């Protein structure tokens, strides 16, 4: 918990520009980095829990379209803590 508190403090006290850069660096959900196997192990586990690593080409294309639309509309990537969502077997 100390690490989490330290991280939260660093983010919350950082200048807005640095906070924005952190958000902008976040990978897209089921995006190109995920498909290429280039996410961190933790991100890979989170997305795999929901079966996002098993999407068809059509489903990946739809995620890509939605990710781009969200980024264009709001100026940053769609971010959700998938680790807090129920895993695929519970959906």
C-alpha positions as CSV (number, residue, x, y, z in Angstrom):
1,X,0.0,0.0,0.0
2,X,2.9,2.3,0.6
3,X,3.9,2.0,-3.1
4,X,0.4,2.8,-4.2
5,X,0.2,5.8,-1.9
6,X,3.5,7.1,-3.1
7,X,2.4,6.7,-6.7
8,X,-0.9,8.5,-6.1
9,X,0.9,11.3,-4.4
10,X,3.4,11.7,-7.2
11,X,0.7,11.8,-9.8
12,X,-1.6,14.1,-7.8
13,X,1.1,16.6,-7.1
14,X,2.6,16.6,-10.6
15,X,2.0,19.6,-12.9
16,X,-1.0,19.2,-15.1
17,X,1.2,18.8,-18.2
18,X,2.9,15.7,-16.7
19,X,-0.4,14.2,-15.7
20,X,-1.7,14.7,-19.2
21,X,1.5,13.0,-20.6
22,X,0.9,10.0,-18.3
23,X,-2.7,9.6,-19.6
24,X,-1.6,10.1,-23.2
25,X,1.0,7.3,-22.9
26,X,-1.7,4.8,-21.8
27,X,-2.1,2.0,-24.3
28,X,-5.5,1.5,-26.0
29,X,-7.7,-1.3,-24.7
30,X,-7.4,-4.3,-27.1
31,X,-5.2,-2.0,-29.3
32,X,-2.3,-2.5,-31.6
33,X,0.2,-2.9,-28.7
34,X,-1.9,-5.7,-27.2
35,X,-2.3,-7.4,-30.5
36,X,1.5,-7.3,-31.0
37,X,2.2,-8.7,-27.5
38,X,3.9,-5.4,-26.5
39,X,1.9,-4.6,-23.3
40,X,3.4,-5.0,-19.8
41,X,2.8,-8.3,-18.2
42,X,0.2,-6.7,-15.8
43,X,-1.7,-5.1,-18.7
44,X,-1.6,-8.3,-20.6
45,X,-3.1,-10.2,-17.6
46,X,-5.8,-7.6,-17.1
47,X,-6.9,-7.7,-20.7
48,X,-6.6,-11.5,-21.0
49,X,-9.0,-11.9,-18.0
50,X,-11.7,-10.4,-20.1
51,X,-10.8,-12.4,-23.2
52,X,-9.6,-9.3,-25.1
53,X,-6.6,-11.4,-26.3
54,X,-9.0,-13.7,-28.1
55,X,-10.8,-11.2,-30.2
56,X,-11.4,-11.9,-33.9
57,X,-9.9,-9.7,-36.6
58,X,-13.3,-8.0,-36.9
59,X,-13.6,-7.4,-33.2
60,X,-10.0,-6.0,-33.0
61,X,-10.9,-3.7,-35.9
62,X,-14.0,-2.5,-34.0
63,X,-12.0,-1.8,-30.9
64,X,-9.5,0.1,-33.0
65,X,-12.3,2.2,-34.5
66,X,-13.8,2.9,-31.1
67,X,-10.4,3.8,-29.6
68,X,-9.7,6.2,-32.4
69,X,-13.1,7.8,-32.1
70,X,-12.8,8.3,-28.3
71,X,-9.3,9.8,-28.7
72,X,-10.5,12.2,-31.4
73,X,-13.5,13.3,-29.3
74,X,-11.8,13.6,-25.9
75,X,-8.1,14.1,-26.8
76,X,-6.8,11.1,-24.8
77,X,-7.2,7.4,-24.8
78,X,-10.2,5.5,-23.2
79,X,-8.9,4.2,-19.9
80,X,-10.7,1.7,-17.7
81,X,-9.3,-0.4,-14.9
82,X,-10.2,-3.8,-16.4
83,X,-8.6,-5.4,-13.3
84,X,-11.7,-4.3,-11.3
85,X,-14.2,-5.8,-13.8
86,X,-15.4,-9.4,-13.4
87,X,-13.5,-11.9,-15.5
88,X,-14.9,-13.3,-18.7
89,X,-16.4,-16.4,-17.0
90,X,-18.5,-14.1,-14.9
91,X,-19.9,-12.0,-17.7
